[in-house]
């Protein structure tokens, strides 16, 4: 499908316009209604610092911009107007016009039903309260494809500021949710969150049984381990997939958000991608202690750079937050080799060597990948693999097969972990399909504590006796490893 974005005033990031010119982004996303008819949502994000303000009767300050929005269908060399709207848009009301309040964008959206075809959307915008300003024009070209009512397809992948359940009637509401667009052409400048919203149609024609929807942030072709959301889904004619990533610690560069729908029978599944750019002035990793060249690290030369990339990822369970951020910025083979050596050197004890610690990690890694691999991921990425790598070999493991009134589960026991004695971890095979065995309870300080875990053995559902605070803390930590928001 052709998708060409044209812009007179907008480059990769917002350009600086002279005083009096409104500065705004134009973006769009294509969707399909319940009747299989396509429509487009047009997003306008206006820089609040580029417009003029006047006082209101409420002793606040407000801007007003005139918007002329037109959509033309392209037929050969001709164009036919299919939608026209001319209106004034008011900004939020601010206590004053200092940057404390105006350093933000205010967003406008129009939802326009259209027949299949090629289109050009044109937006002209002018500051109503600045006679010296000139109109600013932006364009975007897109294509809407016809649906036969049975073929699977995705909507566009939309970046959003917020998705919340709502039954209120509003231009921002659909499918039972209020969806607030982000509207800045996939550029995230010093942003803390990246939210996304996606619709997919006729999944019931592709998947007979439950499947998984997975969103992953990739750097090049490499998935970033900490940025992975996976949810279980049931086949429906129309469904949505949305979520949110914490991107506050991503270094400045271009990334790719990939959404994949898959199951055991169709591991390749259906895939949708969208690139985005992060400009993050706050991520300045201190590379000094890990970047020194070390002759003792020569034993790592036997591995390829691809292998080093993989092994560095497997350290996440025993890494500090700073180490995780730093490892993501490594570029050359020597940098990665020196990082691995320095990582283990910092963990040396009197009776150990760096190479010995490294070999021990490889052995543990091989064991987790053999014993705890699931349908969805390598063994070291599962909860059982994480606990094994983080805390070592259990003192005892009790395995329980499926019974009439209980699901399969495992109880790991540690006689002592640090200052805490008689520690247990309970893992439950709650879906009987993936061998994932998520952790449902532990009495270890800092882990998920679920005081009603025995009730979960009957049907896998979370009981009311669970500590919500501990659950929230656990899920936030767990999302760094593999799958936030799992339903």
C-alpha positions in Angstrom: 0.0 0.0 0.0 1.4 3.4 -1.0 1.9 5.8 1.9 3.6 9.1 1.0 3.8 12.0 3.5 4.3 15.5 2.0 4.9 18.6 4.1 5.7 22.2 3.3 6.6 23.3 6.8 7.4 20.2 8.7 10.6 18.2 8.6 11.6 15.3 10.9 11.2 17.5 13.9 9.3 20.7 14.2 11.0 23.5 12.3 11.2 27.1 13.6 8.7 29.4 11.9 8.9 33.1 12.0 6.8 35.0 14.5 3.2 35.1 13.5 3.1 31.6 11.7 1.3 28.8 13.4 3.5 25.7 13.8 1.7 22.4 13.6 1.9 18.7 12.7 -0.4 16.9 10.3 -0.8 13.1 10.7 -3.4 10.5 9.9 -4.5 6.9 10.5 -6.8 4.6 8.4 -9.4 2.4 10.0 -12.5 0.4 9.1 -16.0 0.5 10.5 -18.2 -2.4 11.5 -19.7 -2.3 8.0 -16.2 -2.9 6.5 -16.2 0.7 5.1 -12.9 2.6 5.4 -12.4 6.0 7.0 -9.5 8.2 7.9 -8.7 10.1 11.1 -6.8 13.3 10.5 -4.7 14.6 13.5 -3.6 18.2 13.9 -1.1 18.9 16.7 -0.6 22.7 17.2 2.5 24.1 19.1 1.0 26.3 21.8 4.1 28.5 21.8 3.5 29.5 18.2 0.1 31.2 18.6 -1.1 34.5 20.1 -3.2 34.7 23.3 -5.8 37.1 24.5 -7.4 37.4 27.9 -10.8 35.8 28.5 -13.7 36.8 30.8 -12.5 34.1 33.2 -9.2 35.9 33.7 -7.3 33.3 31.7 -5.5 33.4 28.3 -6.6 31.6 25.2 -5.6 31.3 21.5 -7.8 30.9 18.4 -6.7 29.4 15.1 -8.6 29.1 11.9 -8.5 25.7 10.2 -9.4 25.0 6.6 -9.4 21.2 6.1 -10.0 19.7 2.6 -9.8 16.1 1.3 -9.4 15.5 -2.4 -9.8 12.2 -4.2 -7.0 11.8 -6.9 -8.3 10.3 -10.1 -5.6 10.3 -12.8 -4.4 13.8 -13.1 -7.6 15.3 -11.7 -8.7 15.9 -8.1 -12.2 15.9 -6.7 -13.1 17.6 -3.4 -14.7 15.0 -1.1 -14.6 16.8 2.2 -14.4 20.4 3.3 -14.5 22.0 6.7 -13.7 25.6 7.8 -13.8 26.3 11.5 -12.1 28.0 14.4 -10.3 26.0 17.1 -9.7 27.4 20.6 -6.7 26.4 22.7 -7.0 25.3 26.3 -7.3 28.2 28.7 -4.0 29.0 30.5 -3.4 31.0 33.7 -0.7 32.9 31.9 1.3 32.6 28.7 4.7 31.6 30.2 6.4 28.5 28.9 5.3 26.6 32.0 1.9 26.4 30.5 2.4 26.9 26.7 5.2 24.5 26.2 2.9 21.8 24.9 0.7 20.9 21.9 -3.0 20.9 21.7 -4.5 18.3 19.4 -7.5 18.3 17.1 -9.0 15.3 15.2 -11.4 14.8 12.4 -12.9 11.4 11.5 -13.9 11.3 7.8 -15.6 8.3 6.0 -14.4 7.9 2.4 -14.7 5.3 -0.4 -11.7 3.3 -1.4 -9.2 5.3 -3.5 -6.2 7.7 -3.4 -6.5 10.9 -1.5 -4.8 14.1 -0.6 -5.6 15.9 2.6 -4.7 19.7 2.8 -4.8 21.7 5.9 -4.4 25.5 6.0 -4.0 27.1 9.4 -3.8 30.8 10.6 -3.6 32.5 13.9 -6.9 34.5 14.3 -5.4 36.8 16.8 -2.3 37.9 14.9 -3.0 40.1 11.9 0.7 39.9 10.8 0.7 36.1 10.6 0.5 34.2 7.3 -1.5 31.0 6.6 0.6 27.8 6.9 -0.3 24.8 4.6 0.5 21.1 5.1 -0.4 18.1 2.9 -0.5 14.4 3.3 -1.3 11.8 0.7 -2.8 8.4 1.5 -4.7 5.5 -0.1 -7.8 3.6 1.2 -8.2 0.0 0.1 -11.4 -1.8 -0.2 -12.3 -4.8 2.0 -14.2 -7.8 0.8 -15.5 -8.4 4.3 -13.5 -11.6 5.0 -9.8 -10.9 4.5 -7.7 -10.2 7.6 -6.0 -6.8 7.7 -4.7 -4.2 10.2 -5.6 -0.6 10.6 -2.8 1.9 10.7 -0.7 1.8 13.9 -1.6 5.0 15.8 0.6 6.6 18.5 -1.7 7.9 21.2 -1.4 9.9 24.4 -4.0 7.9 26.3 -6.4 5.0 25.9 -9.1 4.7 28.6 -12.4 2.9 28.8 -15.3 5.2 28.3 -19.0 5.1 27.4 -19.3 8.8 26.8 -20.2 10.1 23.3 -17.2 12.1 21.9 -15.2 12.4 18.7 -12.4 10.7 20.5 -14.5 7.7 21.5 -14.9 4.4 19.7 -15.1 0.7 20.5 -15.8 1.6 24.2 -12.6 3.7 24.6 -11.5 7.3 24.6 -8.5 7.4 22.4 -6.4 10.6 22.6 -4.1 10.9 19.7 -0.4 11.9 20.1 -0.3 13.6 16.7 3.4 14.5 16.3 4.4 12.4 13.3 6.1 9.7 15.3 8.7 12.0 16.9 9.1 11.6 20.7 11.1 14.5 22.1 12.0 14.0 25.8 8.8 12.0 26.2 8.2 9.5 29.1 5.6 7.3 27.5 4.8 5.8 24.1 1.2 4.7 23.7 -0.2 2.8 20.7 -3.6 1.8 19.4 -4.3 -0.7 16.6 -7.4 -2.3 15.2 -7.4 -5.6 13.3 -10.2 -7.1 11.3 -11.4 -10.7 10.6 -8.9 -12.4 12.9 -11.6 -15.1 13.2 -10.8 -16.0 9.6 -7.1 -16.6 10.5 -7.1 -18.1 14.0 -9.5 -20.8 15.0 -8.5 -20.7 18.7 -7.0 -18.2 21.1 -3.8 -16.4 19.9 -1.4 -13.8 21.1 -1.0 -10.2 20.3 2.6 -9.0 20.9 4.0 -5.5 20.7 7.8 -5.1 20.7 10.2 -2.2 20.2 13.1 -3.0 17.9 16.4 -1.3 17.4 17.2 -2.1 13.8 16.2 -5.7 13.5 16.9 -6.5 17.2 14.0 -6.7 19.7 14.7 -4.8 22.9 14.1 -7.2 25.7 12.6 -4.7 28.2 10.0 -3.5 25.6 7.6 -6.3 25.0 3.9 -6.5 25.7 2.1 -9.8 25.1 -1.6 -10.4 25.5 -3.9 -13.4 25.0 -6.7 -12.8 22.5 -9.8 -14.6 21.2 -10.7 -14.5 17.5 -13.3 -11.8 16.7 -14.4 -10.0 13.5 -13.1 -6.7 14.9 -10.8 -6.2 17.9 -8.2 -3.7 19.2 -4.7 -4.0 20.7 -3.3 -1.1 22.7 -0.6 -0.5 25.3 2.0 1.8 26.7 5.8 1.7 26.9 8.0 3.6 29.3 10.6 5.2 26.8 12.1 7.7 29.2 15.4 5.8 29.2 15.7 5.0 25.5 18.7 6.7 23.9 18.2 9.1 21.0 17.8 7.2 17.7 15.2 5.7 15.3 13.3 2.6 16.5 10.6 0.4 15.2 7.4 -0.7 16.9 6.3 -4.2 15.7 2.9 -5.7 16.4 2.5 -9.5 15.8 -0.5 -11.8 16.0 0.5 -15.4 16.3 -0.1 -18.8 18.0 1.5 -22.2 18.1 0.1 -23.3 14.8 1.0 -20.0 13.1 4.2 -18.8 14.7 4.9 -16.3 11.8 1.5 -14.9 12.2 0.5 -11.4 11.0 2.9 -8.5 11.4 2.5 -4.7 11.4 5.5 -2.2 11.8 5.9 1.5 12.3 9.1 3.5 12.8 9.5 6.3 15.3 12.2 8.6 16.5 13.3 9.3 20.0 15.2 12.5 20.9 16.1 12.0 24.6 18.4 14.7 26.1 18.3 13.0 29.5 20.0 9.6 28.7 23.7 10.1 29.0 25.2 6.7 30.0 28.5 6.7 31.7 30.5 4.4 29.5 33.9 4.8 31.2 34.0 1.9 33.5 32.8 -0.6 30.9 34.6 0.7 27.8 38.3 0.2 28.7 40.1 -2.3 26.6 41.2 -5.3 28.6 43.6 -7.9 27.4 42.1 -10.4 29.9 38.9 -10.4 27.8 40.5 -12.3 24.9 38.8 -15.5 25.9 35.6 -13.9 24.5 37.0 -13.7 21.0 35.7 -17.2 20.3 32.2 -15.8 20.1 30.6 -13.9 17.2 29.2 -10.4 17.7 25.7 -11.9 17.3 26.4 -14.3 20.2 27.7 -11.5 22.4 24.5 -9.5 21.7 22.4 -12.5 22.9 24.5 -13.1 26.0 24.4 -9.5 27.0 20.6 -9.6 26.9 20.6 -12.7 29.2 22.2 -10.6 32.0 19.1 -8.5 32.5 18.0 -10.5 35.6 21.2 -9.7 37.5 22.0 -6.2 36.0 21.5 -2.8 37.6 19.3 -0.3 35.9 22.3 1.7 34.8 23.9 -1.4 33.3 20.8 -2.2 31.3 20.7 1.3 29.9 24.4 1.2 29.1 24.3 -2.2 27.4 21.7 -0.9 24.9 24.2 1.7 23.7 27.0 -0.7 22.8 27.9 -0.7 19.2 31.2 -2.5 18.3 32.4 -6.0 19.0 35.2 -4.7 21.3 32.8 -2.6 23.3 30.5 -5.6 23.8 33.4 -7.9 24.7 34.9 -5.3 27.2 31.4 -4.8 28.7 31.0 -8.5 29.4 34.4 -8.8 31.0 33.8 -5.7 33.2 30.3 -6.9 34.2 31.7 -10.1 35.7 34.8 -8.4 37.0 32.6 -6.2 39.2 31.1 -9.4 40.7 34.3 -11.2 41.5 34.9 -12.9 44.9 38.2 -14.2 46.4 37.7 -17.7 45.1 36.4 -16.9 41.6 37.7 -15.7 38.2 36.0 -13.7 35.5 36.2 -16.6 33.1 34.9 -18.9 35.8 31.9 -16.7 36.5 31.3 -16.5 32.7 31.4 -20.2 32.2 29.0 -20.7 35.2 26.5 -18.3 33.6 26.7 -20.1 30.3 26.0 -23.4 32.0 23.0 -22.0 33.9 21.8 -20.4 30.7 21.9 -23.7 28.8 20.0 -25.4 31.6 17.2 -22.7 31.6 16.8 -22.8 27.8 16.5 -26.6 27.9 14.3 -27.0 30.9 12.1 -23.9 30.9 11.6 -23.0 27.3 8.0 -22.0 26.4 6.1 -21.7 23.1 6.6 -17.9 23.4 10.2 -17.5 24.4 13.6 -18.9 25.3 13.8 -20.4 28.8 15.8 -17.6 30.3 13.0 -15.2 29.5 10.3 -17.1 31.4 9.6 -16.6 35.1 11.1 -19.9 36.0 14.2 -19.1 34.0 14.5 -15.7 35.6 14.2 -17.1 39.2 16.8 -19.8 38.4 19.3 -17.3 37.0 18.7 -14.7 39.7 18.6 -16.9 42.8 20.4 -20.1 41.7 19.5 -23.8 42.1 16.5 -24.4 44.4 16.9 -26.7 47.4 13.9 -28.6 46.3 11.3 -28.6 43.5 7.8 -30.1 43.8 6.0 -30.7 40.4 2.3 -31.4 40.3 0.6 -32.7 37.2 -3.0 -31.8 36.2 -5.7 -33.2 38.4 -9.5 -33.0 38.3 -9.6 -29.9 40.5 -6.1 -28.4 40.0 -4.0 -27.1 37.2 -0.3 -28.2 36.7 2.1 -26.2 38.9 5.5 -26.2 40.5 6.7 -25.1 44.0 10.4 -24.2 44.3 11.9 -24.1 47.7 15.1 -22.3 48.9 16.3 -23.1 52.4 17.9 -19.6 52.5 18.2 -16.6 50.2 20.4 -13.9 51.8 19.0 -13.2 55.2 15.6 -14.9 54.4 15.0 -18.5 55.2 12.4 -21.0 53.8 11.6 -19.1 50.6 9.1 -20.5 48.1 8.2 -19.7 44.5 4.9 -21.0 42.9 4.6 -21.3 39.1 1.3 -22.2 37.5 0.6 -23.6 34.0 -2.5 -21.4 33.6 -3.2 -21.8 29.9 -2.2 -25.5 29.4 -0.7 -24.6 26.0 2.5 -22.5 26.1 4.5 -24.1 29.0 5.0 -20.5 30.2 4.4 -21.3 33.9 4.1 -17.6 35.1 5.0 -16.9 38.8 1.8 -16.5 40.9 3.3 -16.2 44.4 6.5 -16.0 46.4 7.2 -15.1 50.0 10.6 -13.6 48.9 10.9 -9.9 49.8 10.4 -7.9 46.6 8.6 -10.6 44.7 4.9 -11.1 43.9 3.1 -12.0 47.1 -0.4 -13.5 46.5 -2.0 -14.7 49.6 -4.8 -16.4 47.8 -2.5 -18.3 45.4 -3.9 -21.7 46.3 -7.3 -20.7 44.9 -5.6 -19.9 41.6 -4.6 -23.5 41.3 -8.2 -24.4 40.5 -8.8 -22.1 37.5 -5.9 -19.8 37.1 -7.8 -16.6 38.0 -6.4 -14.0 40.3 -8.3 -14.1 43.7 -9.3 -11.1 45.7 -6.8 -12.0 48.5 -3.9 -10.9 46.4 -1.9 -7.8 47.5 -2.6 -5.2 44.8 0.4 -3.1 45.8 2.7 -6.0 45.4 1.1 -7.1 42.2 1.6 -3.6 40.7 5.2 -3.6 41.7 5.8 -7.0 40.4 4.1 -6.4 37.0 6.1 -3.3 36.5 9.3 -5.2 37.1 8.1 -8.1 35.1 7.4 -5.9 32.1 11.1 -5.1 31.9 11.7 -8.7 31.1 8.9 -9.8 28.8 5.2 -9.0 28.9 3.3 -6.2 30.6 -0.5 -6.2 30.6 -1.0 -9.9 30.0 -4.7 -10.8 30.0 
